[in-house]
Amino acid sequence: MVTFLRYWGPVCGYAGLIFYLSAQSHPEEHLPFVTHFSDKVLHAVEYAVLGALCYRALRGSGRDAWRRQAIPAAILLASLYGLSDEVHQAFVPFRESTWLDWLADTVGAALGVSAMHRMLSLRPVSSIPEALP
């Protein structure tokens, strides 16, 4: 259970934060800096973090099948959450739901997963064999 919470706790916590902010009619009141950026950039950054967390959780799983499919599975999970978020926003007053936001969510998730994959696959310099003369 501790391992599960270590890997999936941040995913669930972050997804809850996304849900909370999506339920706000005027999220810029809670996060005033959002007015300085494009809506699509914010969606991409938000879901890049979610995608990275999903990838980390899947890679940390005890199941080999999940670890082998971590890249597409993490992108799919984050993208589906983005889709559910857009449906959720359709019912929030003064908010709108668009497929372009979902596309930005999915692109952001793919970027976040890619970045986390690269970061986790870096090997320490000490593990690289020295070149022979």
C-alpha positions as CSV (number, residue, x, y, z in Angstrom):
1,M,0.0,0.0,0.0
2,V,2.9,2.4,0.8
3,T,4.4,1.8,-2.7
4,F,1.0,2.4,-4.3
5,L,0.6,5.7,-2.4
6,R,4.2,6.7,-3.2
7,Y,3.5,6.5,-7.0
8,W,-0.2,7.0,-7.4
9,G,-0.8,9.5,-4.6
10,P,0.8,12.4,-6.5
11,V,-1.3,11.4,-9.6
12,C,-4.5,11.4,-7.6
13,G,-3.6,14.6,-5.7
14,Y,-2.8,16.5,-8.9
15,A,-5.9,15.2,-10.7
16,G,-7.9,16.4,-7.7
17,L,-6.3,19.9,-8.1
18,I,-7.2,19.9,-11.8
19,F,-10.8,19.0,-10.9
20,Y,-11.0,21.7,-8.3
21,L,-9.7,24.4,-10.6
22,S,-11.9,23.2,-13.4
23,A,-14.9,23.6,-11.1
24,Q,-14.2,27.3,-10.6
25,S,-16.3,29.7,-12.7
26,H,-13.4,32.1,-12.7
27,P,-10.1,30.3,-12.1
28,E,-8.1,33.4,-12.8
29,E,-9.3,34.7,-9.4
30,H,-7.4,31.8,-7.7
31,L,-4.4,31.9,-10.1
32,P,-3.9,35.5,-11.3
33,F,-0.8,34.7,-13.4
34,V,-2.9,32.6,-15.8
35,T,-4.1,35.8,-17.6
36,H,-0.5,36.3,-18.9
37,F,-0.4,33.1,-20.9
38,S,-2.3,31.5,-23.8
39,D,-5.1,29.2,-22.7
40,K,-3.6,26.4,-24.8
41,V,-0.1,26.8,-23.3
42,L,-1.6,26.5,-19.8
43,H,-3.5,23.3,-20.8
44,A,-0.3,21.8,-22.2
45,V,1.8,22.6,-19.2
46,E,-0.9,21.4,-16.8
47,Y,-1.2,18.1,-18.6
48,A,2.5,17.7,-19.1
49,V,2.8,17.5,-15.3
50,L,-0.1,15.0,-15.2
51,G,1.4,12.9,-18.0
52,A,4.8,12.9,-16.3
53,L,3.3,11.8,-13.0
54,C,1.3,9.0,-14.7
55,Y,4.4,7.8,-16.4
56,R,6.3,7.8,-13.1
57,A,3.5,5.8,-11.5
58,L,3.3,3.2,-14.2
59,R,7.1,2.8,-14.3
60,G,7.1,2.3,-10.5
61,S,4.4,-0.3,-10.7
62,G,5.2,-3.9,-9.8
63,R,3.8,-5.1,-13.0
64,D,6.1,-5.7,-16.0
65,A,3.3,-5.2,-18.5
66,W,2.6,-1.8,-17.1
67,R,6.2,-0.8,-17.1
68,R,6.7,-1.9,-20.7
69,Q,3.6,0.0,-21.9
70,A,4.2,3.1,-19.6
71,I,4.7,5.6,-22.4
72,P,1.4,5.0,-24.4
73,A,-0.5,4.2,-21.2
74,A,0.5,7.4,-19.4
75,I,-0.4,9.5,-22.5
76,L,-3.7,7.7,-22.8
77,L,-4.5,8.1,-19.1
78,A,-3.7,11.8,-19.0
79,S,-5.6,12.4,-22.3
80,L,-8.7,10.6,-21.1
81,Y,-8.6,12.6,-17.9
82,G,-8.3,15.7,-20.1
83,L,-11.4,14.6,-22.0
84,S,-13.3,14.1,-18.8
85,D,-12.2,17.5,-17.6
86,E,-13.5,19.1,-20.8
87,V,-16.9,17.4,-20.2
88,H,-16.8,18.6,-16.6
89,Q,-16.2,22.2,-17.7
90,A,-19.2,22.1,-20.0
91,F,-21.3,22.1,-16.9
92,V,-19.5,24.8,-15.0
93,P,-21.0,28.3,-15.4
94,F,-18.9,30.8,-17.4
95,R,-16.6,28.0,-18.6
96,E,-16.5,26.4,-22.0
97,S,-15.4,23.1,-23.3
98,T,-13.5,22.7,-26.6
99,W,-11.8,19.9,-28.5
100,L,-8.8,22.2,-28.9
101,D,-8.3,22.3,-25.2
102,W,-8.4,18.5,-25.1
103,L,-5.9,18.5,-27.9
104,A,-3.6,20.8,-26.0
105,D,-4.1,18.5,-22.9
106,T,-3.0,15.5,-25.0
107,V,0.0,17.2,-26.6
108,G,1.1,18.4,-23.2
109,A,0.7,14.9,-21.7
110,A,2.9,13.5,-24.5
111,L,5.5,16.1,-23.9
112,G,5.5,15.5,-20.2
113,V,5.7,11.7,-20.6
114,S,8.6,12.2,-23.1
115,A,10.5,14.5,-20.7
116,M,10.0,12.2,-17.7
117,H,11.0,9.1,-19.8
118,R,14.3,10.9,-20.8
119,M,14.9,12.0,-17.3
120,L,14.4,8.6,-15.8
121,S,16.5,6.9,-18.5
122,L,19.6,9.0,-17.9
123,R,22.4,7.0,-16.5
124,P,24.9,8.4,-14.1
125,V,28.3,9.2,-15.8
126,S,30.0,6.7,-13.5
127,S,28.0,3.8,-15.1
128,I,29.2,4.6,-18.7
129,P,32.3,2.5,-19.5
130,E,35.4,4.4,-20.4
131,A,36.5,4.3,-24.0
132,L,39.5,2.0,-24.8
133,P,42.6,3.8,-26.2
